[in-house]
Structures are given as structure tokens and as C-alpha cells.
Amino acid sequence: MFKLKTLGALVVATLALAPAAKAETWVMASGYPEDSFFTKNIRMFIDEVQEASGGELTIDLRSNGELIKLDAIRRAVQSGQIQLGEIRFGVYGNESPMYTLDSLPNVAGDYDAAWKLMEAQKPWFDKTFGEDGVKVISYAPWPGQGFYTAFPVTDGAQFEGVKLRIYSPATQRMGELLGFEATILPFAEVPQAFSTGLIEALFTSAQTGTDIQAWDYVKHFTYTGSMHNKNGIIVSERALASLSPELQEAIIAAGERATERAWEMSKEAGQETTQKLIDAGMTVTDASPELQAKLADIGAAMIEEWSASASPEEVEVLKAYQAAN
């Protein structure tokens, strides 16, 4: 009996002296500033994951392109350089038409339509990213878009020859059809591009306009709505698989909550940032019926072009969305 008690005491002592499981730290990169609703939502996601991990996992977020530029984040996750990242799908439009489907004017012109489009695209994204060892765990829509110009906009005839910054091949095509000289530039390069005369106008959301303090460069914001492009949170499947099943489930669930939260935060951000533009002295107006009609015609033409360049599988995604919408 004495020997058993002694042995039991030794086992307890050994367990007490054994080192605790080492906490793991993941690095996450994003392209937007801390006061952006995208980053605020990511911070909430991180808090939920870290709490669920019970100290097993810490996530170090490097925002605003501090560590990796936005267009290089997917590759960094795929290669294992970082474990998590925030991407903008439209950046990869040269790889597949699917990435710019939500960039076609009036395809998903409001939040309900944007949600249905996301649901229709999910299986394609799951398959495509999965082939690269990456998983999309959350989606976030941008607020509606508009034109930032130095001049008031009526029917869009004023756009001819103006240097426009856009962010994807689809928005570049839209800009060209409107008469702009359209150039794709990363978010972080916009202020310098204005300063050097590389661009004279923007097509983007009130959120981006606030992030870059667009009032320092232009005076008018003409809201069109038009589209709700998506960002996504992606994770390395190898990194995810290294965690306990319980923590993997917690991360996926936190991503789903982040998606639901993002739709509401985007709506609020659209309203708040539009007011910030006004407060900063910008003139904010809704697009005229003539400009909206022009955008509708361009959108219809671009859907035809998109369908002609897309694979049968991608066209089926569009058809499924149109049926649901």
C-alpha cells in the first residue's frame, strides 16, 4: 500500500513538473487600417478564436498592409508564410472571371442580392481555394460604390479621358466603357497616385474614400450603389489541421459569425462614412437617372462578356444566383 501511495505521489509530481502544452502563435495579414470596419470585424473574430482556444492559440494581426501587401496575401497563406489573411477577391480577376462577378455593375446592387451571390459562389470558392490548400472561412461585402471626382457629375459625359483608379479587371472594363483612362492600383498606393497625377478620380465606396481622406484630392462623391464586392478571411488548411478538432470547429464557427456580422457592419459603415465625407466638406449626391441607365446598359453588356469568357461551371454559378435572385 505504501509503495502504491508513493508511486501515485511520483506520478502526480511528474505531471505537475511536466511543461504545459506550448501556445501557438499565428500571423494574420490584412490590407486595411485599424478603423476600417473590415479590421474591426477581424479583431472580433480573433478575440472569439483566442477565447475559444483557452490559451492554445494567439493570432497576431498585421493590418494596413504593414507586413504583406493586399495582392500578395493569398500567396503568403498558400505558401505557409502566414496562417491567416484577408483578401479582396477582385484582385485575382485575371485568374478567373468568378473573382469579378460581384464587380459587374448591377449584378448585385444591394445587400440581399450580395448575400445570395455569396451563397451561389461558395461551392466554387471552396473547391478552387481547397486545391491550393487554403480555406475561405468568412466573407465581407463592401458598401455600395460611387465616383470620386474633382467636378460634379451629371450624365457621365464628363468622364471622357479622366484618369480613374479602380481595383479589378471588371471595374477597369466598366471605367473604359464610361470613357475613363482606368488604372488598377492597390489601396495603399492611392494617395501617392493622386499626388503625382497618375490618377484624378476614384470608383470605390465611401469607406475607402474615408480611409484615404479623399477630400484632400477631390470634392465630389456621386453614389451609384452598383456593386458590393467581397473580401474574405482565408486560412491555411495545413495550419488549421494542426489544431485540435474542437478548436478547428471554433475557428470555422467564428468565421461564420464574422460573415453575418460583416453584412450589418458594412451597412452601418456605408452610412457613417458617407456622413464623414459630408462633414469633411465633400459634396455627396446620388447618381442621376441618366448615369444609372448608362451603368445598367454597361452592366448588361459586361454580363454577356463575362459569360462568354467564363467556364461552363462558372456560368452555372451565375445561373444559380439569377434563379435565386
Summary of the structure (lengths in Angstrom):
residues: 325
radius of gyration: 23.1
end to end distance: 75.0
largest distance: 96.2
contacts: 1098
relative contact order: 0.17
helix: 55%
strand: 18%
